[in-house]
Amino acid sequence: MWPKSRRYYRGSDLARMTTIEDLRHAAHRRLPAFITEYLEGGAEGEITLQRNRDAFARRTLVPRMLVGVDALDLSTTLFGERLPIPLIVGPTGLNGFLIDQGDIHLASAASRAGLPFVQSMVSMASIKAVATHLETPHWMQMYVLRNRDFALHLIAHALEAGCSALMLTVDGPVYGNREWDKRNYARPAVLDWPNRFDLLRHPGWLTNIWQRGHSPRFVNVESFIGAGMSVAQTADWMRSEMDASLTWSDVAWLRQRWPRKLIIKGILSLTDIQRSIDSGADGVVLSNHGGRQLDLVGSPLDLLPAAAALIRGRIALLMDGGIRRGSDIAQAVALGADAVLIGRATLYGLAAAGQAGASRALTILAEEFARTAALLGCTSLADLNSSVFEEAICVAPDDARVVSA
């Protein structure tokens, strides 16, 4: 499924890890197979998963020489907040199964890097607990469930914790067909025997996750429905409550109840971008859910130029999907993104070595981004525009060198 590692790094080898791919191999080494598949997998044939990476490989960059790049300023302002680079740590769920207190470690790493942190509704730390570890913008992600009282409950807690933005994920009216997930279980929430034996090969992970004598829990959901259910039962409850009837009128309902910045995530068409603007959203995230929902859709990167032309700076234009290099961030900005969200890239570091690993991932991306900008002859984000690309894509997709997602 994944390329065989030629590196055998452990979490203690962080100083020797120079790429996100190094962190990825270290994460694979530490995690049991079923958690690795949760981290890496996509929907059905995983074609969209691969397309997210292919989109970055297809383009050819054109550097400008002798322009003086001794003073780089790649900072930006988003929603009135100054960011050192156009990067946001995006929402990811079940981080408590990667490492104990995973959401806290990830938020702390984002804060140390001066970057916004988007907390997932299905995180395994409370909104209040995460807020105490952040000195940077704290955004909250949510799905609208059939029981609207849950949305009001989450909004109240997010406002109390000082969250400055709410990110509504709209590409999950039903759960994606994640075949890798089904393979690992004899029946729902019960691992098959090969995976049970595989757990014994990862005593370090087992000890870390259950070191406090209890398993990770969906604490923000439990604060509404009450404790007492297992993680599997809580997950089943959330799946049963996903509202397949969600429409733009529900976005208007949410807009009336959330007084701060509202961002809509999971957009892949110009029509839906315009509807987002009309609904009063302050930003959109072009996203295919990391290739985990509907297979065969396109890459958000490819939609960026048309999206930027439509938006014309009226709202924030963000994207995610396949970011593994600083040069990927540069491409997204050059094609019109105000900033990018990352998911798996920081999770590899988190799974490998906790907060230190997540911080290492962010450092790698920041250094690569600065190096790419300098080698392109760009000293600011304003210089990163369509002029850095060759007019015609001259690398055929079949010849493109692609790193697996």
TAHUCOR-V77856 format. One record per residue. SS is DSSP state (~ for helix, > for strand, _ for the rest). PHI is phi in whole degrees, -180 to 180 (999 if undefined). D_CENTER is the distance of its C-alpha to the mean C-alpha in whole Angstrom. Layout:
SS | PHI | D_CENTER
SS | PHI | D_CENTER
This chain:
_ | 999 | 21
_ | -120 | 20
_ | -61 | 22
_ | -66 | 24
_ | -69 | 24
_ | -99 | 26
_ | -119 | 25
_ | -124 | 26
_ | -70 | 24
_ | -109 | 23
~ | -58 | 21
~ | -75 | 25
~ | -97 | 24
~ | -54 | 22
~ | -62 | 24
~ | -90 | 25
_ | -86 | 21
_ | -110 | 21
_ | -138 | 18
~ | -62 | 14
~ | -64 | 16
~ | -61 | 19
~ | -63 | 16
~ | -62 | 15
~ | -64 | 19
~ | -65 | 19
~ | -64 | 17
~ | -60 | 18
~ | -65 | 22
~ | -86 | 21
_ | -89 | 19
_ | -68 | 21
~ | -60 | 21
~ | -70 | 20
~ | -76 | 17
~ | -60 | 16
~ | -67 | 16
~ | -62 | 14
~ | -66 | 11
~ | -96 | 12
_ | -73 | 14
_ | -126 | 14
_ | -82 | 16
_ | 46 | 20
_ | -79 | 21
_ | 60 | 17
~ | -70 | 18
~ | -64 | 15
~ | -55 | 13
~ | -73 | 16
~ | -61 | 16
~ | -59 | 13
~ | -80 | 14
~ | -57 | 18
~ | -60 | 17
~ | -75 | 17
~ | -77 | 20
_ | -75 | 22
_ | -90 | 23
_ | -114 | 25
> | -90 | 25
_ | -124 | 28
_ | -78 | 29
_ | -107 | 32
_ | -102 | 34
_ | 56 | 36
_ | -111 | 34
_ | 77 | 34
_ | -123 | 31
_ | -80 | 32
_ | -129 | 30
_ | -90 | 26
> | -134 | 25
_ | -105 | 21
_ | -77 | 20
> | -151 | 20
> | -117 | 20
> | -132 | 18
_ | 54 | 19
_ | 82 | 22
> | -108 | 20
> | -85 | 20
> | -113 | 17
_ | -65 | 19
_ | -144 | 16
_ | -79 | 14
> | -137 | 11
> | -133 | 8
> | -82 | 6
_ | -79 | 4
_ | -76 | 5
_ | -140 | 6
_ | -100 | 10
_ | 62 | 12
~ | -65 | 12
~ | -67 | 15
~ | -92 | 16
_ | -84 | 15
_ | -161 | 17
_ | -58 | 19
_ | 60 | 18
~ | -58 | 14
~ | -66 | 13
~ | -66 | 16
~ | -60 | 15
~ | -67 | 12
~ | -63 | 13
~ | -64 | 16
~ | -65 | 14
~ | -62 | 13
~ | -64 | 16
~ | -63 | 18
_ | -86 | 16
_ | 77 | 17
_ | -114 | 13
_ | -64 | 12
> | -123 | 10
> | -103 | 9
> | -87 | 10
_ | -76 | 10
_ | -59 | 13
_ | -100 | 13
_ | -72 | 13
_ | -116 | 16
_ | -137 | 17
_ | -69 | 19
~ | -59 | 18
~ | -65 | 21
~ | -65 | 20
~ | -64 | 17
~ | -58 | 19
_ | -71 | 21
_ | -105 | 19
_ | -119 | 18
_ | -116 | 20
_ | -117 | 17
_ | -55 | 16
> | -111 | 15
> | -108 | 13
> | -117 | 13
> | -96 | 11
> | -149 | 14
_ | -107 | 15
_ | -88 | 19
> | -92 | 21
_ | -61 | 25
_ | -83 | 26
~ | -66 | 25
~ | -63 | 27
~ | -66 | 23
~ | -60 | 22
~ | -65 | 24
~ | -63 | 24
~ | -66 | 20
~ | -59 | 21
~ | -60 | 24
~ | -69 | 22
~ | -66 | 19
~ | -65 | 22
~ | -63 | 24
_ | -81 | 21
_ | 87 | 21
_ | -62 | 18
_ | -93 | 18
> | -149 | 16
> | -116 | 15
> | -111 | 12
> | -90 | 14
> | -89 | 12
_ | -115 | 15
_ | -98 | 14
_ | -131 | 15
_ | -63 | 19
_ | -134 | 19
_ | -78 | 18
_ | -64 | 17
_ | -85 | 19
_ | -97 | 18
~ | -65 | 21
~ | -60 | 20
~ | -66 | 19
~ | -67 | 23
~ | -64 | 24
_ | -86 | 24
> | -122 | 25
> | -71 | 29
> | -158 | 29
_ | -49 | 26
_ | 71 | 25
> | -120 | 27
> | -64 | 26
_ | -74 | 29
~ | -64 | 31
~ | -57 | 30
~ | -73 | 26
~ | -65 | 29
~ | -66 | 31
~ | -64 | 27
~ | -58 | 26
~ | -68 | 30
_ | -84 | 29
_ | -131 | 26
~ | -64 | 28
~ | -64 | 26
~ | -66 | 23
~ | -59 | 25
~ | -64 | 27
~ | -67 | 24
~ | -69 | 22
_ | -109 | 25
_ | -67 | 27
_ | -94 | 28
_ | 82 | 29
_ | -149 | 27
_ | -92 | 24
_ | -61 | 20
_ | -138 | 20
_ | -84 | 18
~ | -67 | 20
~ | -71 | 19
~ | -76 | 20
~ | -63 | 23
~ | -65 | 24
~ | -99 | 25
~ | -91 | 26
_ | 97 | 28
_ | -76 | 28
_ | 118 | 30
_ | -90 | 27
_ | -73 | 26
~ | -59 | 22
~ | -63 | 23
~ | -67 | 25
~ | -65 | 22
~ | -62 | 20
~ | -63 | 23
~ | -61 | 24
~ | -64 | 20
~ | -63 | 20
~ | -69 | 24
~ | -95 | 23
> | -59 | 20
_ | -94 | 22
_ | -72 | 23
_ | -91 | 25
_ | -58 | 23
_ | -136 | 24
~ | -66 | 24
~ | -66 | 27
~ | -72 | 24
~ | -64 | 22
~ | -62 | 25
~ | -59 | 26
~ | -69 | 23
~ | -59 | 23
~ | -69 | 27
~ | -104 | 25
_ | -112 | 23
_ | -85 | 24
_ | -106 | 22
> | -65 | 19
> | -119 | 17
> | -122 | 14
> | -107 | 14
> | -112 | 11
> | 111 | 12
> | -89 | 14
_ | -140 | 16
_ | -144 | 20
~ | -66 | 22
~ | -60 | 24
~ | -72 | 21
~ | -63 | 20
~ | -64 | 23
~ | -64 | 23
~ | -64 | 20
~ | -62 | 23
~ | -63 | 26
_ | -82 | 24
_ | 93 | 24
_ | -67 | 20
_ | -95 | 19
> | -171 | 16
> | -130 | 14
> | -115 | 11
> | -70 | 12
_ | -160 | 10
_ | -114 | 11
~ | 63 | 8
~ | 63 | 8
~ | 75 | 11
_ | -103 | 12
_ | -109 | 14
_ | -99 | 17
_ | -77 | 18
_ | 78 | 20
_ | -81 | 18
_ | -85 | 17
_ | -83 | 14
~ | -58 | 13
~ | -60 | 15
~ | -70 | 18
~ | -86 | 18
~ | -55 | 17
~ | -58 | 21
~ | -68 | 22
~ | -65 | 20
~ | -64 | 21
~ | -66 | 24
~ | -73 | 24
~ | -73 | 23
_ | 50 | 25
_ | 76 | 23
_ | -71 | 24
_ | -134 | 20
> | -74 | 17
> | -113 | 15
> | -118 | 12
> | -151 | 10
_ | -143 | 7
_ | 116 | 7
_ | 85 | 9
_ | -71 | 9
_ | -131 | 11
_ | -137 | 14
~ | -62 | 15
~ | -67 | 17
~ | -66 | 14
~ | -62 | 13
~ | -61 | 17
~ | -62 | 17
~ | -62 | 15
~ | -64 | 17
~ | -63 | 20
_ | -91 | 19
_ | 124 | 19
_ | -74 | 15
_ | -76 | 16
> | -168 | 12
> | -121 | 9
> | -105 | 6
> | -119 | 4
_ | -124 | 3
~ | -61 | 6
~ | -56 | 8
~ | -77 | 8
~ | -67 | 9
~ | -59 | 12
~ | -65 | 13
~ | -60 | 13
~ | -67 | 14
~ | -77 | 17
~ | -156 | 18
~ | 64 | 17
~ | -60 | 16
~ | -62 | 18
~ | -70 | 16
~ | -64 | 13
~ | -63 | 15
~ | -63 | 16
~ | -61 | 13
~ | -67 | 13
~ | -65 | 16
~ | -59 | 16
~ | -64 | 14
~ | -65 | 16
~ | -67 | 19
~ | -65 | 19
~ | -63 | 18
~ | -64 | 21
~ | -65 | 23
~ | -61 | 22
~ | -60 | 23
~ | -64 | 26
~ | -70 | 27
~ | -81 | 26
_ | 84 | 29
_ | -114 | 26
_ | -102 | 27
> | -148 | 25
~ | -66 | 22
~ | -63 | 25
~ | -75 | 26
_ | -83 | 23
_ | -143 | 24
~ | -62 | 25
~ | -69 | 28
~ | -83 | 26
> | -105 | 26
_ | -65 | 29
_ | -59 | 30
_ | -114 | 30
_ | -73 | 28
_ | -105 | 30
_ | -105 | 28
_ | -66 | 28
_ | -52 | 25
_ | -67 | 28
_ | -95 | 28
_ | -65 | 25
_ | -87 | 23
_ | -119 | 20
_ | -92 | 18
_ | -62 | 16
_ | -71 | 13
